[in-house]
Each structure stands twice: as structure tokens, then as C-alpha cells.
């Protein structure tokens, strides 16, 4: 009789396992300040891989935007516009290291886009992982700064979208907040 009771719970257990999400999504609308800088924190409750897309609208052709990443506790050393030449470092392109590090604690340049002629919208992208095989449920944060290289004095509407992909058991919805 006991084996039959166990079999009664198998479909429920399998259904619960199937309900674990492989991806979770979060997004928000925001504005880059007139000084040409916007800082965001993306918080994750667990180890997962984030695909991040930042769409900037009403941008002027010829203007250059960079996406900077910092995983430092509390965010980058300075949170505000600073003089930066994107040609001074390489884009990270998947591996964070000295080649893409912006001096003085500003983080790493993970993407750079110059607005093409006849365009009014661009997208900056990166993929980040709070990967730690020993601690699957450890929380982690990513700080992302969107910066306009030229000082135009205009605000820019933007949207930030984060898709979290599971690494082991499930994905949790990331928390996005604009800090500056």
C-alpha cells in the first residue's frame, strides 16, 4: 500500500519541477540626464546569466554612447559624467579584463555605439553572469552606466531590459533601479 501512496505524489512533484522558470524578464523606462549620464543597479537574488539591452531614443547622429559595467560593491567609484575617450580601451566583448578597464575605478567598457546618419535610436548590449559554482543561491549586483561621450546638454529617453537565464535550477526576476 505504501508504494501506491508514493506514486500518487509523483505527478505533483513532476509538475512542480516543470514550473521552475528557465528565464525571467524585467524592464523599466528611464531618462539619461542632460549631463549625459545614467547609472543603474541590476540586483539578482541568485546565480544566473543576465542578457542586458539598453535602447536609447531621440539620439543625434554622430553622437557616441558607451555602456560601462562595474561589479564593485556599492558601484563604480564615481557616479557621474567624466571625460572619457572610448578609443583609450577596447570593448570587453565577453571577457572582462585589463583591456577594457576604464582607469580610476569607473568600471569596464562593455559596449560602444556611434549613432549612424539617419538614425534616431540605438541599442547597447552586454551579457553578465553572477556565476559561482559553489554558491548557487548567492545574490549579486551589476552596476551599468550609460554615458554620452559628447556634452550636448540634452536628456535622452531610454529603456533598460534584463533577461535572466537559469544556470542550475531556475531564474529569478532581476531588480532594476536607476541610481543616477
Secondary structure, DSSP 8 states (H G I E B T S, - for coil): -HHHHHHHHHHHHHHHHHTS-SEEEEEEEEEE-TTSEEEEEEEESSSEEEEEEEEEES--TT-EEEEEEE-STTS-S--S-----GGGS---TT--SGGGEETTTTEEEEEEEE--TT--EEEEEEEEE---TT-TT--EEEEEEEEESS-----EEEEEEEEEEESSS-----EEEE--
